[in-house]
């Protein structure tokens, strides 16, 4: 379960000020809903992707028996 700021609040905040878990959570949501996004939603998704890319790798390895192979944003 996601516990964090709602998208309506985050749209008032520059992407540089979003926390990593917020970027990852909303990127996942936008990816799942990509076929249904308006032009504005698709534009925000692209901006989120660029912000994630600018921050560098999220998880430097491919996982193991003791940790996840994908970042946990919850």
LUMLO-308823 format. One record per residue: residue number from 1; residue in three letters; chain; x, y, z of N, C-alpha, C, O in turn. Coordinates in Angstrom, 2 decimals, always signed. Example, Ala and Ser with C-alpha at 12.3 -4.5 7.8 and 13.67 -1.06 7.14 Angstrom:
2
+--------+------+-------+---------+---------+---------+---------+---------+---------+---------+---------+---------+---------+---------+---------+
: drenfi : kelo : lumgu :     n_u :     n_v :     n_w :    ca_u :    ca_v :    ca_w :     c_u :     c_v :     c_w :     o_u :     o_v :     o_w :
+--------+------+-------+---------+---------+---------+---------+---------+---------+---------+---------+---------+---------+---------+---------+
:      1 :  ALA :     A :  +13.19 :   -5.69 :   +7.80 :  +12.30 :   -4.50 :   +7.80 :  +13.20 :   -3.30 :   +7.80 :  +14.24 :   -3.32 :   +8.46 :
:      2 :  SER :     A :  +12.85 :   -2.25 :   +7.08 :  +13.67 :   -1.06 :   +7.14 :  +12.90 :   +0.03 :   +7.87 :  +13.41 :   +1.14 :   +8.04 :
+--------+------+-------+---------+---------+---------+---------+---------+---------+---------+---------+---------+---------+---------+---------+
***
This chain:
74
+--------+------+-------+---------+---------+---------+---------+---------+---------+---------+---------+---------+---------+---------+---------+
: drenfi : kelo : lumgu :     n_u :     n_v :     n_w :    ca_u :    ca_v :    ca_w :     c_u :     c_v :     c_w :     o_u :     o_v :     o_w :
+--------+------+-------+---------+---------+---------+---------+---------+---------+---------+---------+---------+---------+---------+---------+
:      1 :  UNK :     A :   +0.84 :   -1.18 :   +0.00 :   +0.00 :   +0.00 :   +0.00 :   +0.88 :   +1.24 :   +0.00 :   +1.82 :   +1.35 :   +0.79 :
:      2 :  UNK :     A :   +0.57 :   +2.16 :   -0.88 :   +1.34 :   +3.40 :   -1.00 :   +0.90 :   +4.38 :   +0.08 :   -0.28 :   +4.65 :   +0.26 :
:      3 :  UNK :     A :   +1.87 :   +4.90 :   +0.78 :   +1.61 :   +5.94 :   +1.76 :   +2.49 :   +7.12 :   +1.37 :   +3.71 :   +7.07 :   +1.52 :
:      4 :  UNK :     A :   +1.87 :   +8.16 :   +0.89 :   +2.64 :   +9.31 :   +0.44 :   +1.70 :  +10.39 :   -0.06 :   +0.49 :  +10.33 :   +0.12 :
:      5 :  UNK :     A :   +2.30 :  +11.37 :   -0.70 :   +1.52 :  +12.49 :   -1.20 :   +0.70 :  +12.08 :   -2.42 :   +1.15 :  +11.29 :   -3.25 :
:      6 :  UNK :     A :   -0.50 :  +12.63 :   -2.51 :   -1.37 :  +12.36 :   -3.65 :   -0.89 :  +13.12 :   -4.87 :   -0.18 :  +14.12 :   -4.75 :
:      7 :  UNK :     A :   -1.27 :  +12.64 :   -6.04 :   -0.85 :  +13.26 :   -7.28 :   -1.33 :  +14.70 :   -7.39 :   -0.63 :  +15.55 :   -7.93 :
:      8 :  UNK :     A :   -2.52 :  +14.98 :   -6.86 :   -3.03 :  +16.36 :   -6.92 :   -2.12 :  +17.32 :   -6.15 :   -1.98 :  +18.48 :   -6.53 :
:      9 :  UNK :     A :   -1.52 :  +16.85 :   -5.08 :   -0.58 :  +17.67 :   -4.32 :   +0.76 :  +17.77 :   -5.05 :   +1.37 :  +18.84 :   -5.11 :
:     10 :  UNK :     A :   +1.21 :  +16.64 :   -5.59 :   +2.52 :  +16.61 :   -6.23 :   +2.58 :  +17.43 :   -7.51 :   +3.66 :  +17.88 :   -7.90 :
:     11 :  UNK :     A :   +1.45 :  +17.65 :   -8.18 :   +1.47 :  +18.45 :   -9.39 :   +1.82 :  +19.91 :   -9.10 :   +2.18 :  +20.66 :  -10.01 :
:     12 :  UNK :     A :   +1.72 :  +20.30 :   -7.84 :   +2.09 :  +21.66 :   -7.44 :   +3.56 :  +21.75 :   -7.02 :   +4.05 :  +22.84 :   -6.71 :
:     13 :  UNK :     A :   +4.25 :  +20.62 :   -7.02 :   +5.64 :  +20.54 :   -6.55 :   +6.54 :  +20.21 :   -7.74 :   +6.19 :  +19.34 :   -8.53 :
:     14 :  UNK :     A :   +7.68 :  +20.89 :   -7.88 :   +8.60 :  +20.53 :   -8.98 :   +9.05 :  +19.07 :   -8.88 :   +9.22 :  +18.55 :   -7.78 :
:     15 :  UNK :     A :   +9.24 :  +18.43 :  -10.01 :   +9.64 :  +17.02 :  -10.01 :  +10.95 :  +16.79 :   -9.26 :  +11.15 :  +15.72 :   -8.68 :
:     16 :  UNK :     A :  +11.83 :  +17.77 :   -9.26 :  +13.10 :  +17.63 :   -8.55 :  +12.89 :  +17.47 :   -7.04 :  +13.76 :  +16.95 :   -6.34 :
:     17 :  UNK :     A :  +11.73 :  +17.90 :   -6.55 :  +11.44 :  +17.80 :   -5.12 :  +10.64 :  +16.56 :   -4.75 :  +10.35 :  +16.34 :   -3.58 :
:     18 :  UNK :     A :  +10.27 :  +15.75 :   -5.75 :   +9.55 :  +14.50 :   -5.47 :  +10.54 :  +13.51 :   -4.86 :  +11.72 :  +13.50 :   -5.23 :
:     19 :  UNK :     A :  +10.07 :  +12.70 :   -3.95 :  +10.90 :  +11.64 :   -3.40 :  +10.97 :  +10.49 :   -4.40 :  +10.09 :  +10.34 :   -5.25 :
:     20 :  UNK :     A :  +12.01 :   +9.68 :   -4.29 :  +12.21 :   +8.57 :   -5.23 :  +11.02 :   +7.61 :   -5.20 :  +10.58 :   +7.14 :   -6.25 :
:     21 :  UNK :     A :  +10.50 :   +7.31 :   -4.00 :   +9.38 :   +6.37 :   -3.93 :   +8.14 :   +6.93 :   -4.62 :   +7.34 :   +6.17 :   -5.16 :
:     22 :  UNK :     A :   +7.96 :   +8.24 :   -4.60 :   +6.84 :   +8.86 :   -5.29 :   +7.01 :   +8.74 :   -6.81 :   +6.07 :   +8.40 :   -7.53 :
:     23 :  UNK :     A :   +8.21 :   +9.03 :   -7.29 :   +8.48 :   +8.91 :   -8.73 :   +8.25 :   +7.47 :   -9.20 :   +7.60 :   +7.25 :  -10.22 :
:     24 :  UNK :     A :   +8.77 :   +6.51 :   -8.45 :   +8.63 :   +5.11 :   -8.84 :   +7.17 :   +4.66 :   -8.79 :   +6.72 :   +3.95 :   -9.69 :
:     25 :  UNK :     A :   +6.45 :   +5.07 :   -7.77 :   +5.04 :   +4.67 :   -7.63 :   +4.20 :   +5.22 :   -8.79 :   +3.44 :   +4.48 :   -9.41 :
:     26 :  UNK :     A :   +4.34 :   +6.52 :   -9.06 :   +3.52 :   +7.10 :  -10.11 :   +3.98 :   +6.68 :  -11.50 :   +3.16 :   +6.59 :  -12.42 :
:     27 :  UNK :     A :   +5.26 :   +6.41 :  -11.68 :   +5.71 :   +5.86 :  -12.96 :   +5.06 :   +4.50 :  -13.20 :   +4.60 :   +4.21 :  -14.31 :
:     28 :  UNK :     A :   +5.01 :   +3.68 :  -12.17 :   +4.36 :   +2.37 :  -12.30 :   +2.88 :   +2.54 :  -12.66 :   +2.37 :   +1.85 :  -13.54 :
:     29 :  UNK :     A :   +2.20 :   +3.44 :  -11.97 :   +0.78 :   +3.67 :  -12.24 :   +0.55 :   +4.18 :  -13.66 :   -0.33 :   +3.70 :  -14.37 :
:     30 :  UNK :     A :   +1.35 :   +5.17 :  -14.07 :   +1.21 :   +5.70 :  -15.43 :   +1.47 :   +4.62 :  -16.46 :   +0.79 :   +4.56 :  -17.49 :
:     31 :  UNK :     A :   +2.44 :   +3.75 :  -16.20 :   +2.74 :   +2.67 :  -17.14 :   +1.57 :   +1.72 :  -17.29 :   +1.26 :   +1.26 :  -18.39 :
:     32 :  UNK :     A :   +0.90 :   +1.42 :  -16.18 :   -0.24 :   +0.53 :  -16.21 :   -1.44 :   +1.15 :  -16.93 :   -2.25 :   +0.44 :  -17.52 :
:     33 :  UNK :     A :   -1.54 :   +2.46 :  -16.87 :   -2.70 :   +3.17 :  -17.45 :   -2.36 :   +3.90 :  -18.74 :   -3.15 :   +4.74 :  -19.19 :
:     34 :  UNK :     A :   -1.23 :   +3.62 :  -19.34 :   -0.74 :   +4.38 :  -20.50 :   -1.77 :   +4.50 :  -21.62 :   -1.88 :   +5.55 :  -22.25 :
:     35 :  UNK :     A :   -2.51 :   +3.45 :  -21.87 :   -3.49 :   +3.48 :  -22.97 :   -4.65 :   +4.43 :  -22.68 :   -5.38 :   +4.82 :  -23.60 :
:     36 :  UNK :     A :   -4.83 :   +4.80 :  -21.44 :   -5.98 :   +5.62 :  -21.05 :   -5.61 :   +7.05 :  -20.66 :   -6.49 :   +7.85 :  -20.32 :
:     37 :  UNK :     A :   -4.32 :   +7.39 :  -20.70 :   -3.89 :   +8.72 :  -20.28 :   -4.25 :   +9.77 :  -21.32 :   -4.19 :   +9.52 :  -22.53 :
:     38 :  UNK :     A :   -4.62 :  +10.94 :  -20.85 :   -4.82 :  +12.08 :  -21.74 :   -3.45 :  +12.61 :  -22.15 :   -2.42 :  +12.11 :  -21.69 :
:     39 :  UNK :     A :   -3.43 :  +13.60 :  -23.00 :   -2.16 :  +14.20 :  -23.42 :   -1.43 :  +14.79 :  -22.22 :   -0.20 :  +14.70 :  -22.14 :
:     40 :  UNK :     A :   -2.16 :  +15.37 :  -21.31 :   -1.55 :  +15.96 :  -20.11 :   -0.94 :  +14.86 :  -19.23 :   +0.17 :  +15.02 :  -18.71 :
:     41 :  UNK :     A :   -1.65 :  +13.75 :  -19.06 :   -1.14 :  +12.64 :  -18.27 :   +0.08 :  +12.00 :  -18.91 :   +1.04 :  +11.66 :  -18.21 :
:     42 :  UNK :     A :   +0.05 :  +11.84 :  -20.22 :   +1.20 :  +11.27 :  -20.94 :   +2.41 :  +12.19 :  -20.83 :   +3.54 :  +11.72 :  -20.69 :
:     43 :  UNK :     A :   +2.18 :  +13.49 :  -20.89 :   +3.26 :  +14.46 :  -20.75 :   +3.89 :  +14.38 :  -19.35 :   +5.11 :  +14.43 :  -19.21 :
:     44 :  UNK :     A :   +3.06 :  +14.27 :  -18.34 :   +3.57 :  +14.14 :  -16.97 :   +4.35 :  +12.85 :  -16.81 :   +5.38 :  +12.82 :  -16.12 :
:     45 :  UNK :     A :   +3.89 :  +11.77 :  -17.43 :   +4.60 :  +10.50 :  -17.36 :   +5.99 :  +10.63 :  -17.99 :   +6.96 :  +10.12 :  -17.43 :
:     46 :  UNK :     A :   +6.09 :  +11.30 :  -19.12 :   +7.39 :  +11.51 :  -19.76 :   +8.32 :  +12.31 :  -18.85 :   +9.50 :  +12.01 :  -18.74 :
:     47 :  UNK :     A :   +7.77 :  +13.32 :  -18.19 :   +8.59 :  +14.13 :  -17.27 :   +9.07 :  +13.29 :  -16.08 :  +10.20 :  +13.43 :  -15.63 :
:     48 :  UNK :     A :   +8.21 :  +12.41 :  -15.58 :   +8.59 :  +11.52 :  -14.49 :   +9.71 :  +10.59 :  -14.94 :  +10.67 :  +10.36 :  -14.20 :
:     49 :  UNK :     A :   +9.60 :  +10.05 :  -16.14 :  +10.64 :   +9.17 :  -16.68 :  +11.97 :   +9.93 :  -16.79 :  +13.01 :   +9.39 :  -16.40 :
:     50 :  UNK :     A :  +11.94 :  +11.15 :  -17.30 :  +13.17 :  +11.93 :  -17.43 :  +13.78 :  +12.23 :  -16.06 :  +15.00 :  +12.20 :  -15.90 :
:     51 :  UNK :     A :  +12.95 :  +12.51 :  -15.09 :  +13.46 :  +12.77 :  -13.73 :  +14.10 :  +11.52 :  -13.15 :  +15.16 :  +11.60 :  -12.53 :
:     52 :  UNK :     A :  +13.46 :  +10.36 :  -13.34 :  +14.05 :   +9.11 :  -12.86 :  +15.39 :   +8.85 :  -13.54 :  +16.35 :   +8.45 :  -12.88 :
:     53 :  UNK :     A :  +15.46 :   +9.07 :  -14.85 :  +16.71 :   +8.85 :  -15.58 :  +17.80 :   +9.81 :  -15.13 :  +18.97 :   +9.43 :  -15.07 :
:     54 :  UNK :     A :  +17.43 :  +11.04 :  -14.80 :  +18.42 :  +12.03 :  -14.39 :  +19.00 :  +11.71 :  -13.00 :  +20.10 :  +12.14 :  -12.68 :
:     55 :  UNK :     A :  +18.26 :  +10.98 :  -12.21 :  +18.74 :  +10.64 :  -10.86 :  +19.66 :   +9.42 :  -10.87 :  +20.28 :   +9.11 :   -9.85 :
:     56 :  UNK :     A :  +19.76 :   +8.75 :  -11.99 :  +20.66 :   +7.62 :  -12.08 :  +19.99 :   +6.31 :  -11.72 :  +18.78 :   +6.27 :  -11.49 :
:     57 :  UNK :     A :  +20.79 :   +5.23 :  -11.68 :  +20.21 :   +3.91 :  -11.42 :  +19.53 :   +3.84 :  -10.06 :  +20.01 :   +4.39 :   -9.07 :
:     58 :  UNK :     A :  +18.41 :   +3.15 :  -10.05 :  +17.66 :   +2.98 :   -8.80 :  +18.22 :   +1.80 :   -8.02 :  +18.40 :   +1.86 :   -6.81 :
:     59 :  UNK :     A :  +18.48 :   +0.73 :   -8.73 :  +18.97 :   -0.49 :   -8.10 :  +20.14 :   -0.98 :   -8.93 :  +19.97 :   -1.35 :  -10.09 :
:     60 :  UNK :     A :  +21.32 :   -0.98 :   -8.35 :  +22.53 :   -1.28 :   -9.09 :  +22.76 :   -2.74 :   -9.41 :  +23.70 :   -3.05 :  -10.14 :
:     61 :  UNK :     A :  +21.96 :   -3.64 :   -8.88 :  +22.20 :   -5.06 :   -9.16 :  +20.92 :   -5.74 :   -9.59 :  +19.85 :   -5.12 :   -9.65 :
:     62 :  UNK :     A :  +21.03 :   -7.01 :   -9.88 :  +19.87 :   -7.74 :  -10.39 :  +19.16 :   -8.55 :   -9.30 :  +18.33 :   -9.41 :   -9.61 :
:     63 :  UNK :     A :  +19.48 :   -8.28 :   -8.06 :  +18.79 :   -8.97 :   -6.97 :  +19.52 :  -10.21 :   -6.52 :  +20.55 :  -10.59 :   -7.08 :
:     64 :  UNK :     A :  +18.99 :  -10.81 :   -5.52 :  +19.58 :  -12.01 :   -4.95 :  +18.59 :  -12.67 :   -4.02 :  +17.44 :  -12.25 :   -3.92 :
:     65 :  UNK :     A :  +19.03 :  -13.69 :   -3.34 :  +18.12 :  -14.41 :   -2.45 :  +17.67 :  -13.55 :   -1.28 :  +16.62 :  -13.82 :   -0.68 :
:     66 :  UNK :     A :  +18.44 :  -12.53 :   -0.94 :  +18.12 :  -11.72 :   +0.24 :  +17.59 :  -10.33 :   -0.07 :  +17.33 :   -9.56 :   +0.86 :
:     67 :  UNK :     A :  +17.43 :   -9.97 :   -1.35 :  +16.88 :   -8.67 :   -1.69 :  +16.24 :   -8.69 :   -3.07 :  +16.52 :   -9.54 :   -3.91 :
:     68 :  UNK :     A :  +15.38 :   -7.73 :   -3.27 :  +14.56 :   -7.67 :   -4.48 :  +15.37 :   -7.28 :   -5.70 :  +16.37 :   -6.57 :   -5.58 :
:     69 :  UNK :     A :  +14.95 :   -7.75 :   -6.88 :  +15.59 :   -7.35 :   -8.11 :  +14.99 :   -6.07 :   -8.67 :  +15.54 :   -5.49 :   -9.60 :
:     70 :  UNK :     A :  +13.87 :   -5.64 :   -8.12 :  +13.28 :   -4.39 :   -8.54 :  +13.06 :   -3.51 :   -7.31 :  +12.83 :   -4.03 :   -6.22 :
:     71 :  UNK :     A :  +13.13 :   -2.20 :   -7.48 :  +12.98 :   -1.32 :   -6.32 :  +11.61 :   -1.44 :   -5.68 :  +10.60 :   -1.62 :   -6.36 :
:     72 :  UNK :     A :  +11.59 :   -1.34 :   -4.39 :  +10.33 :   -1.38 :   -3.64 :   +9.99 :   +0.06 :   -3.28 :  +10.75 :   +0.73 :   -2.58 :
:     73 :  UNK :     A :   +8.87 :   +0.54 :   -3.77 :   +8.50 :   +1.93 :   -3.56 :   +7.36 :   +2.07 :   -2.57 :   +6.90 :   +3.19 :   -2.32 :
:     74 :  UNK :     A :   +6.91 :   +1.00 :   -2.01 :   +5.82 :   +1.04 :   -1.05 :   +6.33 :   +1.34 :   +0.33 :   +5.55 :   +1.42 :   +1.28 :
+--------+------+-------+---------+---------+---------+---------+---------+---------+---------+---------+---------+---------+---------+---------+
***
